[in-house]
Amino acid sequence: MSNVEIVVPDLPESVADATVATWHKKAGDFVKRDEVLVEIETDKVVLEVPASIDGVLDSIVEEEGATVVSKQLLGKLREVKEGEETKASVNQTEPTPSDRQHAAIEPDSSNDALSPGVRRLLAEKDLDPSKIKGSGVGGRLTREDVEAYAASVSTAKPAVEEAAPALAARSEKRVPMTRLRKRIAERLLEAKNSTAMLTTFNELDMTPIKKLRKQYGEQFEKKHGVRLGFMSFYVKAVVEALKRYPEINASLDGDDIVYHNYFDISIAVSTPRGLVTPVLRDCDQLSMAEIEKQIKVLAEKGRDGKLTVEDLTGGNFTITNGGVFGSLMSTPIINPPQSAILGMHAIKDRPVAVNGQVEIRPMMYLALSYDHRLVDGRESVGFLVTIKELLEDPTRILLEI
């Protein structure tokens, strides 16, 4: 039997090193070819390292948290001959009679025997695994065992205990920042310290767009296989406004101003690992349906940690929608080297004056943060007013007026 090395994949040119984020297998585990063994986290993306063969994880050289570089050895796989695979699988799934007897007396609840999901659930609920009876193979704990025990403990607590002060339970938890979170922090601080950032506001009546979505949403979804959201309207309006105000589609490079004649829009996406801004390229050439489909793909890749460096590279302007979390108003921070960012917010019914009459309309605040070194007040206000006019009368987007 031969050993196969598990190595760090080639890192992007701009990334010097990475961190071993999570081992999905432990030494001695049987693995299938293409099954993910370990995740490597850089300051931009998370890279998955799959098994190149069917075999057994013979050893782990670099533990979680270790700093590694391209092609560095992470561990070794031992190849499994034909016929041994079945034996290895049986050994992992079928306990011997003596194992069963031992498990009945003393369930295996050590940390090594617990799956990552179970360990995380135990930590979240602050439970002692030795007090929980496992129903899994060899007496191992399952998520269902932990959840059932947590439910029984919560119902067994007297009402007086719930009302008692929780001062004795006060604690702190210290965890290191991930590489991605460190990079986000650096970028935000860089934007704050290196730009003359200013924010201008306006408000938008969403009635026309909501009517369009109600009227054509079902037909749109049937034809294109994707829902008609608000973001495609925002992107189309931003592209038209950028055409009229090229300074906002420009960036500073030393003493030069670089004007871009293409429209790559970054979309801020919240992921479990932090905020990222994947890029929609050539938005002026995309239809509404294509925009919605690409946003959906990027959002799913962000949620699953599948975004690549190429997905995150570039972008001339950013749209961030804090409204999905309920934000009513904010001042978004510029995404360098871009010169501006548009913040969309929660849509709320508010009384507004329409033709001298007070009416209840779905209103949304708009915020444009911009670099005053490059963009003057006239351009920034004009840009935001253009977006307001385009979205309050979407026909203008079609006619480009």
Disulfide bonds with the S-S distance in Angstrom:
none
